[in-house]
């Protein structure tokens, strides 16, 4: 039967990307998921390295793919990771667009990346390309902070939410199939300003409808400082994964795409999972 768990890990060979690669490979082993490792090169890179204007870029890309495969197998051997369901891909073009296209083409349910990087991949999180990926993709992204080891990953999860939980098909697939979400404690954290009544019964019914069968809790925090409150609570709760679901045309959307949440991603010492709406 075809494996219905598939992860894409883009890498740029930076230390942060290697942290994400190590984490992603170890998570894939635990989940028994297929992994596709992607490296995006510039369409001009081969010519610059060969010091000539005429070259067969297809041959160059094939050479890069072979080198990538050798690198990955050395990496796994160095870290004692045994993995069979694995592919490597090399492609050229604008990194954000290539990542989005390849993730869709291979049917990936999860993109795993370092929250910091160098070269092309760093722009995805630290520059305008980040908005392109996050705005145009509909595939969940897990961002791994520098130095985070898989041994520190536990089964306690905070989901910062306003309870407008209209998750798309790929995001819901994670909760149905991936054990790191299905078998842990999923705590919905709602930060509010106390200006209106909290509809706890409605929230409870919605959580039960969408995530029935999972172990869940709800936490309400009265505060006007969303980012600070979430960061403080996640740290104090002992959770090792924060879930965010940006919405279009509401405060969470603008909070995220105006960059106020990116510092939160960078400050946290554990992964952040970005989901997408239907």
C-alpha positions as CSV (number, residue, x, y, z in Angstrom):
1,X,0.0,0.0,0.0
2,X,1.3,3.4,-0.9
3,X,2.6,5.5,2.0
4,X,0.2,8.4,2.7
5,X,2.7,10.2,5.0
6,X,5.1,12.3,3.0
7,X,7.4,15.2,4.2
8,X,9.5,17.7,2.2
9,X,12.7,19.0,3.7
10,X,14.3,21.9,1.8
11,X,18.0,22.3,2.7
12,X,20.7,24.9,1.9
13,X,23.5,23.1,3.9
14,X,23.6,25.7,6.6
15,X,23.9,24.6,10.3
16,X,20.2,25.6,10.8
17,X,19.1,23.5,7.8
18,X,21.1,20.6,9.1
19,X,19.3,20.9,12.4
20,X,16.0,20.8,10.6
21,X,17.1,17.9,8.4
22,X,18.2,15.8,11.4
23,X,14.9,16.6,13.2
24,X,12.8,15.8,10.1
25,X,14.6,12.5,9.4
26,X,14.1,11.4,13.0
27,X,10.5,12.4,13.0
28,X,9.9,10.6,9.7
29,X,11.4,7.4,11.2
30,X,9.0,7.6,14.2
31,X,6.1,8.4,11.9
32,X,7.1,5.8,9.2
33,X,6.8,8.6,6.7
34,X,8.4,9.1,3.3
35,X,10.9,11.9,3.1
36,X,11.8,14.0,0.1
37,X,14.9,16.3,0.5
38,X,15.1,19.3,-1.8
39,X,17.9,21.6,-2.7
40,X,17.2,24.6,-4.9
41,X,20.0,26.0,-7.0
42,X,20.3,29.1,-9.1
43,X,19.8,28.6,-12.8
44,X,23.1,30.6,-13.3
45,X,25.1,28.6,-10.7
46,X,26.5,25.9,-13.0
47,X,27.7,28.5,-15.5
48,X,29.4,30.5,-12.8
49,X,31.2,27.5,-11.3
50,X,32.3,26.3,-14.7
51,X,33.5,29.7,-15.8
52,X,31.8,29.4,-19.1
53,X,28.6,30.8,-20.7
54,X,27.6,27.6,-22.4
55,X,27.0,24.4,-20.5
56,X,24.4,21.6,-20.1
57,X,22.5,22.7,-17.1
58,X,20.6,19.4,-17.0
59,X,23.9,17.6,-16.5
60,X,24.9,20.0,-13.8
61,X,21.6,19.5,-12.0
62,X,22.0,15.7,-12.2
63,X,25.5,16.1,-10.7
64,X,24.1,18.2,-7.9
65,X,21.4,15.6,-7.2
66,X,24.0,12.9,-7.0
67,X,26.1,15.0,-4.6
68,X,23.0,15.7,-2.5
69,X,22.3,12.0,-2.2
70,X,25.8,11.3,-1.1
71,X,25.6,14.1,1.4
72,X,22.3,12.9,2.9
73,X,23.6,9.3,3.2
74,X,26.7,10.5,5.0
75,X,24.6,12.7,7.2
76,X,22.4,9.8,8.2
77,X,25.4,7.6,8.9
78,X,27.0,10.3,11.0
79,X,23.9,10.7,13.1
80,X,22.9,7.0,13.3
81,X,19.7,7.5,11.3
82,X,18.3,4.5,9.4
83,X,15.8,5.5,6.7
84,X,14.6,3.7,3.7
85,X,11.7,5.7,2.3
86,X,13.7,8.7,1.1
87,X,14.2,10.6,-2.1
88,X,16.4,13.6,-3.0
89,X,15.5,16.3,-5.5
90,X,17.5,19.2,-7.0
91,X,15.6,21.9,-8.9
92,X,16.4,25.5,-10.0
93,X,14.6,28.7,-9.8
94,X,13.1,31.0,-7.2
95,X,13.4,29.1,-3.9
96,X,10.0,29.9,-2.5
97,X,8.2,29.0,-5.7
98,X,10.1,25.8,-6.2
99,X,9.4,24.7,-2.7
100,X,5.7,25.3,-3.1
101,X,5.6,23.6,-6.5
102,X,7.6,20.5,-5.4
103,X,5.6,20.1,-2.2
104,X,2.4,20.1,-4.2
105,X,3.8,17.8,-6.9
106,X,4.9,15.1,-4.5
107,X,1.8,15.2,-2.3
108,X,3.7,16.3,0.8
109,X,1.6,16.9,3.9
110,X,4.4,18.7,5.8
111,X,7.3,21.0,4.9
112,X,10.1,21.0,7.5
113,X,12.6,23.9,7.6
114,X,15.0,25.6,9.8
115,X,13.7,28.9,11.3
116,X,17.0,30.5,10.2
117,X,19.3,29.7,7.4
118,X,21.8,31.1,4.9
119,X,21.6,31.9,1.2
120,X,18.4,31.3,-0.6
121,X,16.5,29.5,2.1
122,X,17.1,32.2,4.7
123,X,15.0,34.6,2.6
124,X,12.0,32.4,3.0
125,X,11.8,33.3,6.7
126,X,13.7,36.6,7.0
127,X,12.7,38.5,3.8
128,X,9.8,39.1,1.4
129,X,9.9,35.5,0.1
130,X,8.6,34.3,3.5
131,X,5.3,36.0,2.7
132,X,5.2,34.4,-0.7
133,X,5.6,30.9,0.7
134,X,3.3,31.3,3.7
135,X,0.6,33.2,1.7
136,X,0.7,31.0,-1.4
137,X,1.3,27.5,0.1
138,X,-1.5,25.5,1.6
139,X,0.8,22.8,3.0
140,X,1.6,22.9,6.7
141,X,5.1,24.0,7.6
142,X,7.1,23.0,10.7
143,X,9.9,25.5,11.6
144,X,12.8,24.1,13.6
145,X,14.9,26.5,15.7
146,X,18.7,26.2,15.7
147,X,20.1,23.6,18.0
148,X,16.8,21.9,18.7
149,X,17.3,18.2,19.1
150,X,14.6,15.6,18.5
151,X,15.2,14.1,22.0
152,X,13.6,17.4,23.3
153,X,10.4,16.9,21.3
154,X,7.5,15.8,23.6
155,X,3.8,15.0,23.2
156,X,2.5,18.3,24.7
157,X,1.3,20.8,22.1
158,X,0.0,24.4,22.3
159,X,-2.4,25.5,19.6
160,X,-2.8,29.3,19.8
161,X,-6.2,30.0,18.4
162,X,-9.3,32.2,18.2
163,X,-11.4,29.1,17.6
164,X,-12.0,29.9,13.9
165,X,-10.8,26.4,13.1
166,X,-11.4,26.1,9.3
167,X,-8.5,23.9,8.5
168,X,-7.8,22.7,5.0
169,X,-7.7,19.1,3.9
170,X,-3.9,18.8,4.2
171,X,-3.8,20.3,7.7
172,X,-6.6,18.0,8.9
173,X,-4.7,15.0,7.4
174,X,-1.9,15.7,9.9
175,X,-4.3,15.2,12.8
176,X,-5.8,12.0,11.4
177,X,-2.5,10.3,10.4
178,X,0.5,11.8,12.3
179,X,1.2,10.3,15.7
180,X,3.0,13.3,17.1
181,X,-0.4,15.1,17.0
182,X,-2.8,12.1,17.5
183,X,-1.1,10.7,20.6
184,X,-0.2,13.9,22.6
185,X,-2.0,16.5,24.6
186,X,-3.4,19.2,22.3
187,X,-4.0,22.4,24.3
188,X,-6.0,25.2,22.7
189,X,-4.7,28.5,24.0
190,X,-7.1,31.5,23.4
191,X,-5.7,35.0,24.2
192,X,-8.6,37.5,24.5
193,X,-9.0,41.1,25.7
194,X,-12.1,40.3,27.9
195,X,-14.3,42.7,25.9
196,X,-16.9,40.0,25.1
197,X,-18.2,36.8,26.6
198,X,-16.2,33.7,26.0
199,X,-18.3,31.0,24.4
200,X,-16.6,28.0,26.1
201,X,-19.4,25.6,25.3
202,X,-19.3,26.5,21.7
203,X,-15.5,26.1,21.6
204,X,-15.7,22.7,23.4
205,X,-18.3,21.5,20.9
206,X,-16.1,22.6,17.9
207,X,-13.0,21.0,19.3
208,X,-14.9,17.8,19.9
209,X,-16.3,17.9,16.3
210,X,-12.9,18.4,14.6
211,X,-10.6,16.6,17.0
212,X,-12.8,14.0,18.7
213,X,-10.7,11.1,19.9
214,X,-7.7,13.2,20.6
215,X,-6.7,14.3,24.1
216,X,-7.5,18.0,24.3
217,X,-7.6,20.9,26.8
218,X,-8.6,24.6,26.5
219,X,-6.8,27.5,28.2
220,X,-8.1,31.1,28.2
221,X,-5.8,34.1,28.8
222,X,-7.1,37.6,29.2
223,X,-4.5,39.9,27.7
224,X,-4.0,42.4,24.9
225,X,-0.5,41.2,24.2
226,X,-1.0,38.1,22.0
227,X,2.6,37.4,21.2
228,X,3.9,37.8,24.7
229,X,1.1,35.8,26.3
230,X,1.5,32.9,23.9
231,X,5.3,32.8,24.3
232,X,5.1,33.0,28.1
233,X,2.5,30.3,28.3
234,X,4.2,27.9,25.9
235,X,7.4,28.2,27.9
236,X,5.7,27.6,31.2
237,X,3.5,24.8,30.0
238,X,6.4,22.5,29.1
239,X,5.1,22.1,25.5
240,X,7.6,21.5,22.7
241,X,5.4,22.5,19.8
242,X,3.4,25.6,19.0
243,X,0.7,25.5,16.4
244,X,-0.4,28.7,14.6
245,X,-3.3,29.1,12.1
246,X,-3.1,32.6,10.4
247,X,-6.5,33.8,9.1
248,X,-7.1,36.2,6.3
249,X,-8.7,39.5,7.1
250,X,-8.6,39.2,10.9
251,X,-6.1,40.2,13.5
252,X,-4.2,36.9,13.4
253,X,-3.6,37.2,9.7
254,X,-2.2,40.7,10.0
255,X,-0.3,39.8,13.1
256,X,1.5,37.0,11.2
257,X,2.1,38.7,7.8
258,X,3.1,42.0,9.3
259,X,5.9,40.2,11.0
260,X,4.9,40.3,14.6
261,X,4.8,36.5,14.9
262,X,8.1,35.9,13.1
263,X,10.0,37.2,16.2
264,X,7.9,34.7,18.2
265,X,9.1,31.9,15.9
266,X,12.7,33.1,16.3
267,X,12.5,33.5,20.1
268,X,11.0,30.1,20.9
269,X,13.5,27.3,21.5
270,X,11.2,24.6,20.1
271,X,9.3,24.0,16.8
272,X,6.4,25.9,15.4
273,X,3.8,24.3,13.1
274,X,2.0,26.6,10.7
275,X,-1.4,25.3,9.5
276,X,-3.7,26.6,6.7
277,X,-7.3,27.4,6.3
278,X,-9.8,25.7,3.9
